Amino acid sequence: MKYIHLRSRSLKRLLSIGPKNKFAEEPSKADQINIKSSEETSLYTERPQKPTWRCYSYEEIHQATNGFHRDNLVGRGGYSEVYRGVIGENKEQTIAVKRLTRTLTEEQKEKDFLMELGTVGHVSHPNVCAFLGCCIDRELYLVFEFSSRGSVSSNLHDEKSPPMEWKVRYNIAIGTARGLEYLHKGCQRRIIHRDIKSSNVLLTANYEPKISDFGLAKWLPTEWSHRAVAPIEGTFGCLAPEYFTHGVVDEKTDVFAFGVFLLEIITGRKPVDGTHKSLLSWAKHFLKDGNIEELIDPRINYNEDQEEIQRLVFVASLCIRASAAWRPSMTEVLELLEGLEIQQDRWKMPEEEAEEDEFWDFDDLDDDDDDYGPETPSSHSSALSA
């Protein structure tokens, strides 16, 4: 009975602000100032709007997934299962239903559900996985748009499929940068994703990237420069030094992980290989020497796409700097990827800091497991795809 009581107090109170309520009331004067300030720094900021997602009944999602049939199970994490489903009178819409299965306390499962709902329920961008709604009947469910081509990781590393063409890789890099820049600058509140990686970027039928898995995401208030987070959670090989060592989180945490993501696209290598050697450690020597041809995926024709490859390599080298202060913002990353003239002097680090930057090496760390910290309800949410 305690679980039912919790839901009536918190979940149902939250979900009572659905499409028929006054969710988008006129903002206060303080909110108006914050909105105006955000508008000056981003093209995506809009005034508060009513949520577009809705509450599904258990009968709807049960029918959509054919009773959560095992043939529709497309992914399973420590705390969640994801099922493919179809809804609509003519079964015209394909969805991904995430069922939270945390084995700890029901109170913690509810808290995790509310935290993710509070993030995905307020984002809307072509390069962020679309949240369609939720269900709180019997269990806790989140409903997302289904991405038919799977994750970037599954496409990039599938040895049975033809290698991913460079133009597709480059467009994925730009699209993902746009989505991440939106999370940092375009939302009313700054969102730090904390787990940007190739398995959390999904692809549509047209290879349009969609950022997914907001289980580790954190709000960052406007007046805060950063926040401290414990425990340290994420994926080995993608964690920024300041986050791994001190739990410090801000936009530059995501920038670092995006740099690793770019390296993965460029090299065709995973963030950590079978010998537990990080991609960063392998690539840093080539980056330092400017040996791009040894760095890139041998399946790519370097001569045909030389300019774009050099641009991506340069941006990646900026993003993975150990010093957060010397990493670009995602706005700057996007500008560089989209063709802004590269000014080497603008990004040249002082000699002392450059030496310290070279000192950081992931291979000095103990990496007994690829994922750090307890797995979150949305871990492996690349399963929002086939």
C-alpha positions in Angstrom: 0.0 0.0 0.0 2.9 2.3 0.6 3.9 2.2 -3.1 0.3 3.2 -4.1 0.4 6.0 -1.6 3.6 7.3 -3.0 2.2 7.4 -6.6 -0.9 9.2 -5.5 1.1 11.9 -3.8 4.0 12.5 -6.2 3.5 10.8 -9.6 -0.1 11.6 -10.0 0.3 15.2 -8.7 3.1 15.7 -11.3 1.1 14.1 -14.2 -2.0 16.2 -13.4 -0.2 19.0 -15.2 -1.0 17.3 -18.6 -2.3 19.0 -21.7 -5.4 20.3 -20.1 -3.7 22.3 -17.3 -2.0 25.7 -17.2 1.5 24.3 -17.6 2.6 27.2 -19.7 1.5 30.0 -17.4 2.9 33.5 -18.0 6.5 33.4 -16.6 7.5 35.5 -13.7 9.6 38.6 -14.2 12.7 36.7 -13.1 11.9 33.9 -15.5 11.4 36.5 -18.3 14.8 37.9 -17.6 16.4 34.4 -17.8 14.5 33.6 -21.0 15.6 36.9 -22.6 19.2 36.2 -21.6 19.0 32.7 -23.1 17.5 34.0 -26.3 20.5 36.2 -26.9 22.8 33.2 -26.8 20.8 30.6 -28.7 18.6 30.2 -31.8 16.5 27.5 -30.2 15.1 29.2 -27.0 11.3 29.5 -27.0 8.8 30.7 -24.4 7.4 28.0 -22.1 5.0 25.8 -24.0 2.5 23.1 -23.0 4.0 19.6 -23.0 3.3 17.6 -26.2 3.6 14.2 -24.5 0.6 12.4 -22.9 -0.2 9.7 -20.4 -0.9 6.3 -21.9 -3.1 3.6 -20.3 -1.6 0.3 -19.5 -4.0 -1.3 -22.0 -2.6 0.9 -24.8 1.0 -0.1 -24.3 0.2 -3.7 -23.4 -1.6 -4.0 -26.7 1.1 -2.1 -28.6 3.8 -4.5 -27.5 1.6 -7.6 -27.9 1.6 -8.1 -24.2 5.3 -7.3 -23.8 6.1 -10.3 -26.0 9.7 -11.4 -25.9 9.9 -11.1 -29.7 9.4 -7.3 -29.2 12.1 -7.0 -26.6 14.8 -4.9 -28.3 17.0 -4.2 -25.3 17.6 -4.9 -21.6 19.7 -3.0 -19.1 20.3 -3.5 -15.4 17.3 -1.4 -14.5 15.2 -1.3 -17.7 13.7 -3.3 -20.6 12.8 -1.7 -23.9 10.1 -3.1 -26.1 9.1 -2.2 -29.7 5.5 -1.5 -30.2 3.0 -0.1 -32.7 0.1 2.2 -31.9 -2.7 4.0 -33.9 -5.8 2.8 -35.5 -3.8 1.5 -38.4 -0.7 0.6 -36.4 1.0 3.5 -38.2 3.4 4.7 -35.4 6.2 2.6 -34.1 7.2 3.3 -30.5 9.8 2.2 -27.9 8.4 1.4 -24.5 10.9 1.5 -21.7 9.8 -0.5 -18.6 11.7 0.4 -15.4 12.7 -2.8 -13.6 15.0 -1.5 -10.8 15.4 -4.2 -8.2 16.1 -1.8 -5.3 13.4 0.1 -3.4 10.2 1.2 -5.2 10.8 4.7 -3.8 14.1 4.9 -5.7 12.5 3.6 -8.9 9.9 6.3 -8.6 12.6 8.9 -8.0 14.6 7.8 -11.0 11.4 7.8 -13.1 10.6 11.4 -12.1 14.1 12.6 -12.7 14.2 11.3 -16.3 10.6 12.4 -16.9 11.5 15.9 -15.7 14.3 16.0 -18.4 12.9 14.3 -21.4 9.5 15.9 -20.9 10.8 19.3 -21.6 13.1 18.9 -24.6 12.1 19.1 -28.3 14.7 19.1 -31.0 15.2 17.2 -34.3 18.4 15.7 -32.9 17.1 14.6 -29.6 15.0 11.4 -29.2 11.4 12.4 -29.1 9.5 11.6 -25.9 5.9 10.7 -26.5 4.6 10.0 -23.0 4.5 7.7 -20.0 2.4 5.3 -18.1 2.1 4.8 -14.4 -0.4 2.0 -14.3 0.8 -1.2 -12.6 4.5 -0.3 -13.4 6.5 2.7 -14.6 6.9 3.2 -18.4 8.4 5.8 -20.6 7.4 5.9 -24.3 9.7 7.2 -27.0 9.8 7.5 -30.8 11.4 4.4 -32.2 14.6 4.8 -34.2 14.7 2.2 -37.0 18.4 2.0 -37.7 19.7 1.5 -34.2 22.6 3.3 -32.6 25.7 4.8 -34.1 27.7 2.2 -32.3 25.8 -0.7 -33.8 26.1 0.7 -37.3 29.7 1.7 -37.0 31.0 -1.5 -35.5 28.9 -4.1 -37.3 31.4 -6.2 -39.2 28.7 -7.9 -41.2 27.5 -4.6 -42.7 29.3 -2.4 -45.2 31.4 0.3 -43.6 29.7 3.6 -42.8 30.4 6.1 -45.5 32.3 9.3 -44.6 29.4 11.7 -45.6 27.1 9.8 -43.3 29.6 10.0 -40.4 30.2 13.7 -40.9 26.4 14.4 -41.0 26.0 12.4 -37.8 28.7 14.4 -36.1 27.1 17.7 -37.1 23.6 16.5 -36.1 24.7 15.3 -32.7 26.5 18.6 -32.1 23.3 20.4 -32.9 21.4 18.3 -30.4 23.9 18.7 -27.7 24.2 22.5 -28.3 20.4 22.6 -27.9 20.6 20.8 -24.5 23.2 23.3 -23.3 21.9 26.5 -24.7 18.4 26.0 -26.1 16.4 24.7 -23.2 15.0 26.9 -20.4 17.3 25.1 -18.1 20.8 23.9 -19.0 20.9 20.1 -19.4 24.1 18.2 -18.9 23.7 14.8 -20.5 26.7 13.1 -18.7 26.7 10.0 -21.0 27.3 11.1 -24.5 28.5 8.1 -26.5 27.9 6.3 -29.7 25.5 3.8 -28.2 23.3 6.6 -26.9 23.0 8.3 -30.3 20.3 6.7 -32.4 19.7 6.8 -36.1 16.5 7.3 -38.1 15.9 5.6 -41.5 17.7 8.6 -43.0 20.6 8.4 -40.6 19.5 11.5 -38.7 21.1 11.3 -35.3 19.0 11.4 -32.1 20.5 11.8 -28.6 18.9 9.4 -26.2 19.3 8.0 -22.6 18.8 10.8 -20.1 19.1 8.6 -17.1 22.2 10.4 -15.9 21.2 13.9 -17.1 21.4 16.8 -14.6 19.8 20.3 -14.6 22.3 23.1 -14.2 20.8 26.3 -12.8 21.6 29.5 -14.7 23.5 31.0 -11.8 25.7 27.9 -11.3 29.0 27.5 -13.1 29.1 23.8 -12.3 27.8 21.2 -9.8 29.4 18.4 -7.9 27.9 14.9 -8.5 28.2 11.7 -6.5 28.6 8.9 -7.2 30.6 9.0 -10.4 28.6 7.3 -13.1 29.2 7.0 -16.8 31.3 5.0 -19.3 35.0 4.4 -19.1 36.9 6.1 -21.8 34.4 8.9 -22.1 34.6 10.6 -18.7 36.2 14.0 -18.5 39.1 14.2 -16.1 37.5 16.8 -13.7 34.4 14.6 -13.5 36.2 11.4 -13.0 38.5 12.7 -10.3 36.3 15.3 -8.5 32.7 14.8 -9.7 32.6 18.2 -11.2 29.9 18.5 -13.9 29.2 21.3 -16.4 28.8 21.7 -20.2 32.4 20.9 -20.8 31.8 17.4 -19.3 29.7 16.7 -22.4 32.1 18.4 -24.7 34.8 16.0 -23.6 32.6 13.0 -24.3 31.6 14.4 -27.6 35.3 14.6 -28.5 35.6 10.9 -27.8 32.5 10.3 -29.9 34.2 12.2 -32.8 37.3 10.1 -32.5 35.2 7.0 -32.6 33.5 8.2 -35.8 36.9 9.1 -37.3 38.8 6.0 -36.4 36.1 3.3 -36.4 37.4 2.2 -33.0 35.5 1.7 -29.8 36.2 4.0 -26.8 37.8 1.0 -25.0 39.1 -2.0 -27.0 39.3 -5.6 -26.0 42.5 -5.1 -24.1 41.0 -2.3 -22.1 43.1 0.3 -23.8 41.3 3.6 -24.3 40.8 5.2 -27.7 42.2 8.4 -26.2 45.4 6.8 -25.2 45.8 5.2 -28.6 44.9 8.3 -30.6 46.9 11.0 -28.6 50.2 10.2 -30.3 48.8 10.5 -33.8 47.0 13.8 -32.8 50.2 15.2 -31.3 52.3 14.4 -34.4 49.5 15.4 -36.8 49.6 12.0 -38.3 46.0 12.0 -39.5 46.3 9.2 -42.1 47.3 6.7 -39.3 44.4 8.0 -37.2 41.5 7.5 -39.5 39.5 4.4 -40.2 41.3 2.5 -43.0 38.0 2.0 -44.7 37.7 5.7 -45.4 39.2 7.3 -48.5 41.3 10.1 -47.0 42.0 11.8 -50.3 38.4 12.3 -51.2 37.2 13.8 -48.0 40.5 15.3 -46.7 39.2 18.7 -45.7 36.2 17.4 -43.7 38.4 14.8 -42.0 41.0 17.3 -41.0 38.2 19.5 -39.6 36.7 16.8 -37.5 40.1 15.7 -36.2 40.9 19.3 -35.2 37.6 19.7 -33.3 38.1 16.3 -31.6 41.5 17.4 -30.4 40.0 20.5 -28.8 37.2 18.7 -27.1 39.3 16.1 -25.4 41.7 18.5 -23.7 42.2 17.7 -20.1 41.7 21.3 -19.1 38.0 22.1 -19.3 38.8 25.8 -19.6 40.6 25.1 -22.9 37.8 23.1 -24.5 35.4 24.8 -26.8 31.7 25.2 -26.0 29.2 23.2 -28.1 28.3 26.4 -29.9 31.9 26.9 -30.9 32.1 23.2 -31.8 29.1 23.5 -34.1 30.5 26.6 -35.8 33.8 24.8 -36.5 32.1 21.7 -37.8 29.8 23.8 -40.1 32.7 25.5 -41.8 33.9 28.4 -39.6 37.5 29.3 -40.5 39.9 27.5 -38.2 42.3 29.9 -36.4 45.0 27.9 -34.9 46.2 30.7 -32.7 42.8 31.1 -31.2 43.1 27.6 -29.7 46.8 27.4 -29.0 47.4 26.5 -25.3 50.1 28.1 -23.2 53.2 25.8 -23.1 52.8 25.0 -19.4 49.2 23.9 -19.7 49.9 22.0 -22.9 52.4 19.9 -21.0 49.9 19.2 -18.2 47.3 18.3 -20.8 49.6 15.6 -22.2 50.0 14.1 -18.7 46.4 12.9 -18.5 46.1 9.2 -19.5 43.1 7.0 -19.0 45.3 3.9 -19.1 46.6 4.9 -15.6 43.1 4.3 -14.3 41.6 1.0 -13.1 38.9 0.0 -15.5 37.5 -3.2 -14.2 34.2 -2.4 -16.0 33.3 -0.1 -18.9 30.5 1.5 -16.9 31.2 3.4 -13.6 28.7 3.7 -10.8 25.4 1.9 -10.4 23.5 1.4 -13.6 20.7 3.8 -14.2 17.1 3.0 -15.3 17.9 4.2 -18.8 21.2 2.4 -19.2 21.5 0.8 -22.6 18.7 2.9 -23.9 20.2 2.6 -27.3 17.6 -0.1 -27.2 15.1 2.6 -28.1 16.1 1.4 -31.5 16.1 -1.9 -33.3 
